[in-house]
Amino acid sequence: MGALLHIQASPRGDRSASTRVARAFLARYGQAHPDDMIETLDLFSGEIPEFEAPEAAAKYGVMAGQEPRDEAARAWKRVVRVIDHFKAADKIVIAAPMWNFSIPYQLKRYIDVIVQPGLTFTYSPAEGYRGLVTGRPAMLILARGGEYPAGSETAAYDMQRPYLELILRFIGFERINTILVEPTLMQGPEVAERKVEEAIARAEAAAEAF
């Protein structure tokens, strides 16, 4: 029995293209893997701690080889709980829209909490940075209002997919699959609906082997 963590990064519910495709993926995944546990973490309603002065003090203390103390220690425990929850999953699914060519602020906040020295990555002068979250796959389901194909003039605007794939690789993921839902705005509602349905078909097929 495995555990899949679905990280939902849109506040729009059923109106969200990324959420719709993710739900179809999870439904088919549940059919194909009936013994696995599926959990959804809604970043717009969940209890993700702020990353403020005490958390930052703890982080830089850890990086300097020091044990966090007092308020920093309490803040660091909250961070560690979130990271332990993330690392307990055998598989990760992140469903997110593109906001201002990047990712929603709640997803960035979550990433800033979980990407921590000694917990999800490490560094040494001999080998540089090394990710610690290894041996598991990730699925990205990303919706975008426009299209950003490689080699096009608009490709440089895409700071959603490249960033998420980079940060996952940084903390140790090697198997990263990405399903794009695009365009959801630029060509009108009929095209958007067709693109969502096409993405759902790809997601359901991918769920079988995930």
N, C-alpha and C positions, 0 to 999 in steps of 0.2 A: 504494500500500500504506500502510495506517495502523496505528497502535498503540493498543490499548485496555488500560488498566490497571484491573484489578479489585482493589479494596481490601476484603479479607475481615476483618471485625471481630468474628467469633464464634469461640470456641475449641471449639465443640460438634460440629464435623464434620457428619456426615449427620443428626444430631439437631436441627440448627439450621434453623429455617424460613427465615431470611434467606439462608442458604447454599444451601439446596435451590432456592429460587426463582432465586437468582443463577446457579447452575449451569445451570438450564434456559434462562435468558436467554442465557448465554454459548454454550451448545450451538447454539441457534437462530441467534445472531449469527454464529457461525463458519460455519454453512451459508450464510447470506445474504451474508457478506463473507469468502469463502475466502482472499483475499489478505492480510487483515489479521492482524497479530500480536496474540495475547491473552496477557497476563501476569497472574498472580494474586499479589498481595502479602498474605500471611497475617500480620496484625499480631501474632498470638500466637506466631509462630515466626520472624519475620523479624528483621533486625538494625536496629532503629530506635534511634538514639542517645538517651540520656537528655538532658533539657533541665535542666541544673543550673547551678551558679554560673559556670563558664567560658563556657557558652553564653549565659547571661543577660548576662554582662559584655560579650561580643562584640556581642550584639544592641543593648544600650544604647550601646555605642561607635559602632556603625554609625549608629544614630539621631542621634547627636551629630556625625556627619560624620568619625569617626575610623576608622582602620584597626585591626582587632584584632591584638594582638601576643601572642607567646609561647603560653601555654596556651590563652588565649582564641582565638587564631588557629587553633590545631589543632582546637579544639572547633567553630569556625565552619566549617571545611572539611568536617567530618562533616555538619553541618547542610546545607551547600550541596549536598553529594552527594545527600542525600535529596530536596532540592527539585528539583535538576536531573533526577533520575529521574522525579519526579512531573510536571514540566513537559514532559518528552519525550513523554508520552502525548498522543495526539490526542483521546482520549475517556476519561472516567473513570466507573467504576461502583463505588459504595460500597454494600456489603451489611452491615447492622448490626442487631442486636437492640436493644430498649430495656432498659436496666438502670437501675432506680431512677428511672424517668421520663426518663432522659437517655440517654447513649451509653456504651459500654464504655470503661474507662479507657485501654486501649491505643489506641483511636481518638482519644480526646482528646489523648493524648500525641503521636500522629502529627500531628494538627492543630497542636499547639503547636510542633512542629518546623518544619512547612512554612509557617506563616503568619509571614513575616518581612519587615521593611522593606527595600525595594530589590530584593527577589527575587520576592515574590508580591503585594506592594502598595506603594504610595508615598503620600506626603502632601505637600501644599503649602498654604500659607495661602490661595492664590488659588482652588484647586479642591477642597481637602479631601482625603479619601482616594480613591485610585483603584486598582482591581485591575489586576494585570499578567498574570494567567493568562486570556487572552481567546481568543475564536474557537474554542471547543470545547464540546461538550455534556457534561453529567453526568447519570447515572442513579442515583437513590437507591432501594435495595430495603430496606425497613424493616419489621422484625417487632416486634409488640407483643403482650403478653399480654392487654391490654384494648383498649377502643375509646375514641377521643378526638375525636369529630366536632366541627367548628367550631360554636360557639354553645352547646355543651353544658356541663354543670357540670364534666365531666372534662377539657375542652379545656385548662384552665390547667395540668394536670399534664403535658402533652406538651411536654417540653423536648428532645425528640429531633429530630423533623422540623423545627420552626422554627429550631433552632440550626444544623443542618447546611445548610439552605437559605440561612440568613443568612450563614454563614461562607463558603460557596461564592460567593455574590453579592459578598461583601466582597473576595474576591481576583480577581474578574473574570468569573465564570461568569454568563451570561445565560440559557442554555438548560438548565434543570434539570427533569428529569422525576422523579416520585416514584411508586413502587409500594408500597402498604401491604399488609402481611400481618397481619390482625387479625380477631378475637381469637385468640390461640394458646393461651390458658390458661383464661380466665374462663368459657367455655361448654363445656368438656370436650374430650376427644380427637377425637371424631367431627366436631364443628364445626371444630376446629382443622385437621384433615386436609382438610376441604372448603374451608376458606379458603386453605390452602396451594395446593391444586389450582387454585382460581380465580385466585390470584395468578400461578401458573405460566402459565396461559393468557394472562393480560394481559401477562406478561413476554415470552412468546414472540412475541406480536403486536407488542410495542414493539420487540423486537430487530430486526425486519425493516427498520425505518426509522431505527434509531439510528446 
